[in-house]
Amino acid sequence: MNDKILIALLLTALPAAAQDAVPRYDVDALCAAAAGTLGNSSFARSACYEQEQTSYDGLKARWAAVPAEVKTTCRKIAAWTGSGSYIVLGGCVDVELEARSRGTPGFRY
């Protein structure tokens, strides 16, 4: 009986854990589009993959520590590109965390 309870608890936790994972974007589509704007440049496609991979790896290492509100905001912003971009997602997380650390400035007349 205890095994069944443990399995049930684990199964209910899996969807939450999956939702908290770094989003999965279609890097193939993103990099094909980027390369296409430059005449199907092999260099542009390769650079796109390298930069997206570097950004993804950095996000994966720190994603668990990113506040939920920042994740939600930045997922929306990163998806703005259509297929999503880890470069945009990582940049958004960086600026959101920086802004939080500075606080909201007051307005003076």
C-alpha positions in Angstrom: 0.0 0.0 0.0 2.8 2.4 0.8 4.4 1.9 -2.6 1.1 2.8 -4.3 0.9 6.0 -2.3 4.5 6.9 -3.2 3.9 6.2 -6.8 0.7 8.3 -6.8 2.5 11.2 -5.2 5.4 11.0 -7.7 3.0 11.0 -10.6 1.1 14.1 -9.4 4.4 15.9 -9.0 5.7 15.1 -12.5 3.4 17.6 -14.3 4.5 20.4 -12.0 8.1 19.5 -12.5 7.7 19.4 -16.3 6.0 22.9 -16.2 9.0 24.2 -14.3 11.5 23.0 -16.9 13.2 25.3 -19.3 10.7 25.7 -22.2 11.3 23.7 -25.4 11.6 25.9 -28.5 11.9 24.9 -32.1 15.5 26.0 -32.7 15.6 24.4 -36.1 12.8 26.7 -37.3 14.3 29.7 -35.6 17.8 29.2 -37.1 16.4 28.4 -40.5 14.4 31.6 -40.5 17.5 33.6 -39.3 19.7 32.1 -42.0 17.0 32.6 -44.6 16.9 36.4 -44.0 20.6 36.4 -44.9 20.3 34.4 -48.1 20.5 30.9 -46.4 23.9 31.7 -44.9 25.5 28.6 -43.5 27.5 30.9 -41.2 24.3 32.5 -39.8 22.7 29.1 -39.3 25.7 27.8 -37.4 26.1 30.9 -35.3 22.4 30.8 -34.4 22.6 27.2 -33.2 25.8 27.9 -31.2 24.3 31.0 -29.5 20.9 29.3 -28.8 22.8 26.3 -27.3 24.9 28.5 -25.1 21.9 30.4 -23.9 19.9 27.2 -23.3 22.8 25.6 -21.3 23.1 28.7 -19.1 19.3 28.8 -18.5 19.2 25.1 -17.7 21.8 25.6 -15.0 19.9 28.4 -13.2 16.3 27.9 -14.1 15.2 26.4 -10.8 16.3 29.6 -9.0 14.4 32.0 -11.3 11.2 33.3 -9.6 7.9 32.1 -11.1 6.8 35.6 -12.1 10.0 36.2 -14.1 9.6 32.8 -15.8 6.0 33.6 -16.8 6.9 37.0 -18.2 10.0 35.9 -20.0 8.3 32.9 -21.6 5.8 35.2 -23.1 8.5 37.6 -24.4 10.7 34.8 -25.8 7.7 33.3 -27.6 7.1 36.6 -29.4 9.6 35.5 -32.0 7.2 32.8 -33.1 9.3 29.7 -32.5 10.8 31.0 -29.3 14.4 31.9 -28.6 16.7 30.9 -25.7 18.8 34.1 -26.4 15.7 36.2 -25.8 14.6 34.2 -22.8 18.0 34.4 -21.2 18.2 38.2 -21.9 14.8 38.7 -20.4 15.6 36.8 -17.3 18.8 38.8 -16.8 17.1 42.2 -17.2 14.1 41.2 -15.0 16.3 40.0 -12.2 18.5 43.1 -12.5 15.4 45.4 -12.4 14.1 43.5 -9.3 17.4 44.0 -7.5 17.3 47.8 -8.2 13.7 48.2 -7.3 11.2 50.6 -8.9 12.4 54.2 -9.0 10.1 57.0 -7.9 9.0 59.7 -10.2 9.9 63.3 -9.5 8.3 66.4 -10.9 
